Amino acid sequence: MTVLVTALMTTGGMVALAPPASATDTTPTPAPEIVPRDLTITVTGLGPEDRTCQIDADLYVPDGVTARKPGPALLATNGFGGTKADQADFAQGFGEHGYVMLSYTGLGFVDGDLCPITLDDREHDGEAASQLIRFLGGDPSIVAVDDATGERVQVDQVIRQDRRTKVAHDPAVGMVGGSYGGQIQFAAAAVEHAAGTDRLDAIVPMITWNDLSYSLNPDNSGFPGGSSLNGSVSSPDTGVFKYQWSLLFTALGLVSGLQDLPALGNPEQVRNLATANCLNFDAPVCTALAEVAGTGYASAGSVDFLRSNSVASYVSDVRTPTLIAQGQADTLFNLQESVATYSALKQQGTPVSLVWHSWGHSGLDPLPGELDRRNPENSYQGRQVLAWFDHYVRGRGPAPEPVFDYYRDWVMEETGDIEQAYASAPSYPVGTERTLHLSGGGLLGGSLVEDPARVVPGLNSFSSVAPIGPNYTETAFLDQAGPVTDPPGTAIRFSTPPLGEPLDVVGSPRLTVQLDAPTVVPTQGIGPGGRLTVFAKVYDVGPDGAVELPHRLISPARITDVTKPVTIELPAIVHRFEAGHRLAVVLAGGDLAYRGATLPQPVSLTTGQGRTQQLTVPVAY
């Protein structure tokens, strides 16, 4: 774990927006760099504690943008563990298109302030962002000081919409950012809508969460309606703790707090530190960690706390046009989270589009031409973001058509063209569903057959071995190169025959099974610790038997009642299973990246008549 944390420290935190992309730059003459003003902005009245916090921010005003010729604005903040500097390329790139940008370091990170990390909640982070929006709208009550001169700063270079909207200090403003810098956009939009002001005109959240309790404690067997397509990944019960990612977050937050210790000389900062502060987080974070260490799972109270800091709990207050961009290479915030947010926003009529790009927390580098922050006009995603903001913030150009765009790595390998590699549809989902039935079994594994009449009886057994592992899929954030392993007796597998033609899967397969776990039946009523924990995944098995787990994604589940059939939604993927390969579905008893069952749990799966054991696969044509 020390190695993991050290690596994160040297990369500057989890994710700012994206790393500098190496897209081919066709800009003939670079524009002069915008020199930002380094500001300290005071935000007040945050949360039930009535906190006052000092925001460290950079204000970028492009040449030619003045009080007489104001421009539109963007607000952005860092990914987890980052700072305001992470958005510098975006500020310069969008500045060349006339956008003023205020980039700030989020609450609790390295900014000389001891306000704790509050996980992008509405009461602290959302309210702070709302005050920064008012600052961009020229509100003189928001105190900002130029750190170089000590002078008060009041913004007058941003387009004001007060007359049209009848809302005071209403700038033409959008928000953009990734990961932690993505969720804050939902919080800000919700705070503004709940207040009846709706100052935020458009948002572009990238690689962020829908429900943080799902992100860190997933139960893929508890989705309302059985699928994230219904607009939720929020299980009514606790899930399986993603301990590697969770400990990395905790370590990053603690390091940020230690770097702010010089602020102890300020009495107000000492008060902030002493008020419900734990390892530089709000106290409930430590409570959740202690619970998992003691019992192996998070309590209902901790699940509720994490969910409250998530768009899942207040999506009805998000009415701002939203361009969601989510990463295929992401075991922290998976594609299902974006589907839940997208579906919920679409159902309530919020303008929304969805993009599944190549990069994410498990692979931070966009492909050449995919996303270039410094020169957004030269990249696929950059042009999308420009068009979104130009219409909804600046008021130029047609309204972007609602789309679902998704990157296909096999097309990129064939053509080398990022434009061709992206497919586009009017909405998600795409294609049709194909149902495969689990058949047979034994030491060599079972089969997946399309005709239910061809299902043959079989008995398949596996067991968990230890609370952590021994099955291996990844080392969170650091390693996705090691071989995927399922030691004998710890997993069962069902495979198709070699495919006669390529099979393109776009979306989430669903596995419906009836399991037998006699030792779990008498304990599952006691509580989560007595319930069955399993891990479902889809393999691409080559002709030589080599196993590929697409992007190392798996679906943990804590099954409430093992005596009943259960549906587990498998990870959403965009993957081509080539001709001659096999698609396989796997159920395992453990994984080294998760905190599983405390005691061994023997499980069996029986195929044959009277048993519904099937896999539904979304196929794109």
PEPEJO-V97015 format. One record per pair of residues at least 12 apart in sequence whose C-alpha atoms are under 7 Angstrom apart, sorted by the first residue. I is the first residue (numbers start at 1). J is the second residue. If there is no record, write none. Layout:
BEGIN
i-><I	I>
j-><J	J>
END
This chain:
BEGIN
i-><4	5	5	12	12	13	13	13	14	14	14	15	15	15	15	16	16	16	16	16	16	17	17	17	18	19	19	20	20	21	21	21	21	21	21	22	23	23	23	23	24	24	25	31	33	34	34	34	34	35	36	36	36	37	37	37	37	38	38	38	38	38	39	39	39	39	39	39	39	40	40	40	40	40	40	40	40	41	41	41	41	41	41	42	42	42	42	42	43	43	46	46	46	47	47	51	53	53	54	55	55	56	56	56	57	57	57	57	57	58	58	58	58	59	59	59	60	60	60	60	61	61	62	62	62	62	65	66	67	67	70	70	70	71	71	71	71	71	71	72	72	72	72	72	72	72	72	73	73	73	73	73	73	73	74	74	74	74	74	74	74	75	75	75	75	75	75	76	76	76	76	76	76	76	77	77	77	77	77	77	78	78	78	78	79	79	79	79	80	81	81	81	81	83	83	83	84	84	84	87	89	89	90	90	92	93	93	93	93	107	108	108	109	109	110	110	110	111	112	112	113	113	113	114	114	114	114	114	115	115	116	116	116	116	117	117	117	118	118	119	120	120	120	120	121	121	122	122	122	125	126	126	126	126	127	127	129	130	130	134	134	135	136	136	136	137	137	137	137	137	137	138	138	138	138	139	140	158	159	159	160	167	170	171	172	172	172	173	173	173	174	174	174	174	174	174	175	175	175	176	176	176	177	177	177	178	178	178	178	179	179	179	180	182	182	182	183	183	183	185	185	186	186	189	189	190	190	193	193	194	200	201	201	201	202	202	202	202	202	202	203	203	203	203	204	204	204	205	205	205	206	206	206	207	207	207	207	207	208	209	209	210	210	210	210	210	210	210	211	211	211	211	211	211	212	212	212	213	213	213	214	214	215	215	216	216	216	217	217	217	217	217	218	218	218	218	218	219	219	219	219	219	219	219	220	220	220	220	220	221	221	221	221	221	221	222	222	223	226	227	228	228	228	229	229	229	230	230	231	231	231	231	232	233	233	238	238	238	238	238	239	239	240	240	240	240	240	240	240	241	241	241	242	242	242	243	243	243	244	244	244	245	253	253	254	254	257	284	288	296	296	296	319	320	321	321	321	322	322	322	323	323	323	324	324	324	325	325	325	325	326	326	326	326	327	327	327	327	327	328	328	328	328	328	328	329	329	329	329	329	329	329	330	330	330	331	331	332	335	336	336	342	352	353	353	353	354	354	354	355	355	355	356	356	356	357	357	358	361	362	369	370	380	388	402	402	403	403	403	403	404	404	404	404	404	405	405	405	405	406	406	406	407	407	407	408	408	408	409	410	430	431	431	431	431	432	432	432	433	433	433	433	434	434	434	434	435	435	435	435	435	436	436	436	436	436	436	437	437	437	437	437	437	437	438	438	438	438	439	439	439	439	439	439	440	440	440	440	440	441	441	441	442	442	442	445	445	445	446	446	446	447	447	447	448	448	448	449	455	456	456	457	457	458	458	458	459	459	459	459	460	460	460	460	461	461	461	461	462	462	462	462	462	462	462	462	463	463	463	463	463	463	463	464	464	464	464	464	464	465	466	466	466	467	467	467	467	468	468	468	468	468	468	469	469	469	470	470	470	471	471	471	471	471	471	472	472	472	472	472	473	473	474	474	475	476	480	490	490	491	491	491	491	492	492	492	493	493	493	493	494	494	494	495	495	495	495	496	496	496	497	498	498	498	499	499	499	499	500	500	501	501	502	502	502	502	503	503	503	504	504	504	504	504	505	505	505	505	505	505	505	506	506	506	506	506	506	507	507	507	507	508	508	508	508	508	508	509	509	509	509	509	509	510	510	510	510	510	510	510	511	511	511	511	511	511	512	512	512	512	512	512	512	513	513	513	513	513	513	514	514	514	514	514	514	514	515	515	515	515	516	516	516	516	517	517	517	517	519	520	520	521	524	524	531	531	531	532	532	533	533	533	533	533	533	534	534	534	534	534	534	534	535	535	535	535	535	535	535	535	536	536	536	536	536	536	536	537	537	537	537	537	537	538	538	538	539	539	539	540	540	540	540	540	541	541	541	542	542	543	543	553	554	554	555	555>
j-><478	248	251	81	82	80	81	82	79	80	81	79	80	178	179	78	79	82	86	87	178	79	177	178	364	364	365	372	373	365	366	368	371	372	373	368	368	369	372	379	368	369	378	96	92	60	61	62	92	60	58	59	60	58	59	60	146	57	58	59	146	147	56	57	58	144	145	146	147	54	55	56	57	144	145	146	147	54	55	56	143	144	145	54	55	142	143	144	128	131	123	124	127	123	124	272	113	115	113	104	105	104	105	111	84	102	103	104	105	84	102	103	104	101	102	103	91	100	101	102	100	101	95	96	98	100	157	157	156	157	157	158	159	98	99	100	157	158	159	99	100	158	159	172	173	393	394	99	100	101	158	172	173	174	99	100	101	102	173	174	175	101	102	103	174	175	176	102	103	104	175	176	177	181	103	104	105	106	177	181	105	106	180	181	178	179	180	181	180	109	252	253	256	105	109	110	103	104	105	103	373	374	373	374	374	373	374	375	376	125	257	280	256	257	256	259	260	260	260	263	260	263	269	260	263	269	272	273	272	273	277	280	281	282	280	281	282	281	282	309	183	184	187	309	187	309	187	188	191	184	184	187	188	191	188	191	188	188	192	169	170	155	155	158	171	155	158	160	169	170	171	154	155	156	169	169	154	171	171	172	172	197	199	199	201	393	394	200	201	393	200	201	202	203	389	393	202	203	204	203	204	205	204	205	206	205	206	207	208	206	207	208	208	205	206	208	205	208	209	203	205	311	318	318	320	317	318	317	318	317	320	320	392	393	320	321	322	389	392	393	320	321	322	323	322	323	324	323	324	325	324	325	326	325	326	327	333	360	333	333	337	310	311	312	337	338	340	341	233	234	307	310	311	312	306	307	310	303	306	307	233	234	332	333	241	242	246	238	239	240	241	242	239	240	241	556	557	235	238	239	240	556	557	558	555	556	557	568	569	557	559	566	567	568	569	235	236	235	567	569	336	339	340	339	340	343	340	343	340	341	343	344	340	337	340	298	299	300	303	528	557	558	297	556	557	558	594	595	596	297	594	595	593	594	595	593	594	595	476	593	594	476	280	281	279	280	280	302	302	529	595	598	350	350	350	351	352	351	352	353	352	353	354	353	354	355	354	355	356	357	338	355	356	357	356	357	358	359	360	356	357	358	359	360	573	358	359	360	361	362	363	551	360	361	362	362	553	361	572	571	572	354	402	402	403	404	403	404	405	404	405	406	405	406	407	406	407	407	477	477	418	418	419	400	426	427	424	425	426	427	424	425	426	427	428	422	423	424	425	422	423	424	421	422	423	421	422	574	421	576	620	618	619	620	621	618	619	620	616	617	618	619	616	617	618	619	450	614	615	616	617	448	449	450	614	615	616	449	450	452	455	613	614	615	494	607	613	614	455	456	457	458	607	608	455	456	457	458	607	458	459	460	458	459	460	492	493	494	493	494	495	494	495	496	494	495	496	496	608	607	608	607	608	606	607	608	604	605	606	607	492	604	605	606	492	603	604	605	489	490	491	492	589	602	603	604	489	490	589	600	601	602	603	490	589	590	600	601	602	600	598	599	600	595	596	597	598	590	591	592	594	595	596	590	591	592	590	591	592	485	486	487	590	591	592	484	485	486	591	592	485	552	552	593	593	593	552	588	589	586	587	588	589	586	587	588	584	585	586	587	584	585	586	582	583	584	585	582	583	584	582	580	581	582	579	580	581	582	579	580	578	579	576	577	578	579	576	577	578	575	576	577	619	620	573	574	575	576	618	619	620	573	574	575	618	619	620	572	573	574	618	569	570	571	572	573	618	569	570	615	616	617	618	567	568	569	570	615	616	617	567	568	569	614	615	616	565	566	567	568	613	614	615	565	566	567	612	613	614	564	565	566	605	611	612	613	562	603	604	605	562	603	604	605	562	602	603	604	601	532	601	562	560	561	558	559	560	558	559	557	558	559	589	596	597	556	557	558	587	588	589	590	554	555	556	557	587	588	589	590	554	555	556	570	586	587	588	554	555	570	585	586	587	584	585	586	583	584	585	577	581	582	583	584	581	582	583	581	582	580	581	571	570	571	570	571>
END
